[in-house]
Amino acid sequence: MAFAQTASLKGSAKQYRLNSAVKRYTLRDHGFQETKSGNFLYTRSLNTDKTNKAGALLKITIAGDFSGVKLSTTTVNGLKAIDIYGNTNMSQLVEHFEYIMAHFITEGIFEEA
């Protein structure tokens, strides 16, 4: 999957784009890790119930030159992409994802497109 100016999860109507004023240190302060290739990667479990092993992992990748972004949700081991919006049993995961993105919007990392 290549970097794009705007990104969204499958099934979601909301599009997100990187805020033009975002800085490297802002990303690091909010849990993004710099990869060997210079990109920034944020991974977070969307599962709110620790006893339930079947959850989803949110992956946000930002290009090192801030030219694009990728969003995806995968299984906990990261091997298979899943659609959290397409399954009514995953409404808590959708709520947690939207909470995380709302926080990133208020912190100036993302904005809605």
C-alpha positions, -999 to 999 in steps of 0.1 A, spaced: 0 0 0 15 33 -11 13 65 9 -16 88 0 -25 124 8 -57 113 26 -64 79 42 -94 61 58 -103 27 70 -124 4 49 -160 11 55 -155 45 71 -168 77 55 -142 98 73 -110 108 55 -79 120 74 -49 139 62 -18 150 78 -18 185 93 6 207 74 21 221 107 30 187 122 67 182 134 88 152 141 90 158 178 52 160 179 49 126 164 74 111 188 57 127 218 24 110 208 38 74 205 50 73 169 83 53 164 107 62 137 114 32 115 148 23 99 135 38 66 127 71 82 89 68 84 69 71 115 48 42 128 21 41 154 7 8 165 -20 5 191 -44 -23 201 -80 -13 197 -92 -41 220 -105 -26 253 -112 -60 269 -79 -75 279 -94 -109 284 -105 -111 248 -77 -122 225 -95 -115 193 -91 -78 188 -76 -55 162 -44 -36 159 -44 -1 145 -14 8 123 -7 44 112 23 50 90 34 85 81 61 91 54 93 105 67 90 136 45 53 141 56 41 136 21 15 109 29 -1 86 54 -14 50 56 -41 37 79 -50 0 85 -64 -23 110 -51 -59 113 -54 -89 135 -35 -87 167 -5 -105 152 -5 -81 123 -8 -106 95 -43 -102 82 -62 -69 75 -97 -67 90 -127 -44 85 -139 -31 118 -167 -10 103 -181 -40 84 -188 -61 115 -214 -50 140 -197 -69 168 -167 -46 166 -185 -14 175 -163 -9 205 -132 -11 183 -147 16 160 -154 38 190 -118 34 203 -104 41 168 -125 73 165 -114 84 199 -77 80 190 -82 99 158 -101 127 176 -72 130 200 -48 133 171 -69 159 155 -70 180 187 -33 176 190 -27 190 155 -13 158 139 -43 150 116 -72 169 102 -104 157 86 -104 159 48 
